[in-house]
Amino acid sequence: MRGAGDHLEPVRTARGDGGRGGAGRAGGSAGAAGAGRNRPRPGLQRRRAGCEGDGSEEQCRPMSGGPKRILVVQPTWVGDAVMATPCLRAVRLACPQAHITYLVKRYVKAIFCGMPWADRILSFRPKRDGVIAVASRVRAGRFDTAILLTNSFRSALICKLGGVRRIIGYDRDGRKLLLTERLAPPRQRGRLVPSPIIWYYLALARRVGYGGDDIRMELFVTPRESAGARSVLERAGLDAGIFRPGRDGKPLVLLNPGANYGSSKIWLPERFAAVADRLIETRGATVLVSGAPKERRVLDEVLAHMKRPAIDLSRLGLTLGALKDIVRRCDLMLTNDTGPRHIAAAFGVPVVTIFGPTHPQWTEIYYDKERQVQIPVDCGPCQLKVCPLDHRCMTGISVDMVLNKCDDLLSLQGESL
């Protein structure tokens, strides 16, 4: 049974430079301090623009007898989906003539809207569409190659049942026999070693002929998403055309105080509120607060603790697509280690990220406009969703520690980072 949007549909490409993002555009490269070797190469352009620029001809050369119809199975989490964009761009460059379809879960689909590297998006609802139903849609696509950015047995089974002859993925979750090309995840003594997901994904693109090392994250905004963002801003009483006002005066700051991963990732709501109040008092900031429906309690706590007014975007009809464009317009994001952090980086927006139980190496994005806040604790990083102790990795992070990072980035407003 199909519902609205659960079908093959064409990708609508964003129009104009205003809707394009990329860590490294408009104020800096993707390389963090000390990581200059990973700076982006100018040769990786949008698909319809061809392969122009230094070195791009070599990077775009398709492999002999390469794939003709490619299915890319996309990550489940928003942040992982954004970190997959260097791989997605690389696959298109390696296979410029191939027909490429993205298989995505419905709730993360907006991340991929507007991308110029795919011909189709096949979306599904995981709680409603079973393996057989999704596999039948895959079979209808007549794909000769599947690239699995997911690690699940289920995703490999879908491709196998969908008749895909070549299935490329990491040997995880007991799916070894379902893969035709297996990559070994980094391990030591049998245990996974923290390593950047961006490179983890990019290694998959090398199996179809990619030879570059561009790790810029990029996102795009469609006209419909931009219209949705303008409507939200108007309902908030803001100028619908607002764009990084901090360059001329009072900054637009977005707080993202929740985390779908689990409560262990959440910094104290009252401290988010204290930082927001200080930014309003000292810099005249306009503060936006955003979060998913499941994070409602955390958002309410932050707003209740604030002494100054803030704008609750989640009550104004905000969608993930509209959020992309609103993030693009901000001067700063303050967030836990969660998906919107990566959206900010993909659009070149400065971001302060608070890390608690998670290891930063997993989600390293080599972004020089990011400031990370984390304290060493003897029990972490534990990667647990719920803290069984006293949440010391978060309670030990003070308001001043975070505020100083925010001030650091805002003080650099208008300068080259």
Beta strands, then each sheet from edge to edge (+ up, - down):
strand 1: 8-10
strand 2: 69-73
strand 3: 99-105
strand 4: 120-124
strand 5: 145-148
strand 6: 166-170
strand 7: 181-183
strand 8: 187-188
strand 9: 191-192
strand 10: 252-256
strand 11: 286-289
strand 12: 311-312
strand 13: 332-336
strand 14: 351-354
strand 15: 370-373
sheet 1: 1+ 4- 3- 2- 5- 6- 7-
sheet 2: 8+ 9-
sheet 3: 12+ 11+ 10+ 13+ 14+ 15+
end
